[in-house]
Amino acid sequence: MSQKPDKNSRPPKSLTVSMKKSGGRNNDGKMTVRTRGGGSRKLWRKVNFGQEKMGVKGEVVRIDYDPNRSAHLALIEYEDDDIGYILAPHGISSGDEVIVDENPKIKIGNRMPLKNIPIGTQVHNISFNKNGEGKMVRAAGASAVVLAQEGKHTHLKMPSKEVRKVNRDGFATVGELSNPEHRYKDKGKAGANRNRGRRPKVRGKAKNAVDHPHGGGEGGSTIGLKHPKTPTGKPAKGVKTRKRKHTDKYIIQRRKKKKK
């Protein structure tokens, strides 16, 4: 079991920055994202996703709660007396040592190039290249699995079950991410969502025809359309929105649609 997050200790001031809320509006004040607004005040935690502390050992001071993401954070104190946050892997606790290096020990929390990670190992916070920050697999309880090493690429099985190639010089952290129970937690009440900055969502069929493509009709009418639409008339629910087709060559096996 991983250590419970410390919600009572304040994060170090040097690792936080204030956040400006948009309320779902753009710089003209026009709403561009619906059902967003309000919410509790919170500070943004500066998290080290990359390799800034290459070759410097660090010790886990404590596990902290982060209101801005689903996974917990680990506060690290390094040998050079610097401190920083990293995404906390599941099973890590206070006193454990971590390091970012070219070929360290295969241990939860250690970060290294994909080419040096054994097949079958769970990894997270994966970067696309040697100097880049981790971009993939950063949600609570998520992990990818190293399937094979082939030429300049490493084959990874992603949390979505998609199998794709990633530059073998890219870095990844060993282990799955903390807080795997996140997806099963019950919000409990409507106010919990309001505290997260999520406003109520009204069904399209409950609106007037002028306000939504699904609107109008009498009583419990159906949406009256062949496919579900957004308020602006674009197809919704299950429609593919992938645009980065230039990266298709890196996908070995597509993710499978979940059966209901």
Helices and strands as residue ranges (DSSP letters): G 13-15, E 16-18, E 43-45, E 58-64, E 73-78, E 83-87, E 97-98, E 111-113, G 114-116, E 122-124, E 144-150, E 153-157, E 163-167, E 171-174, G 180-184, H 190-195, G 204-206, G 245-250, E 251-253
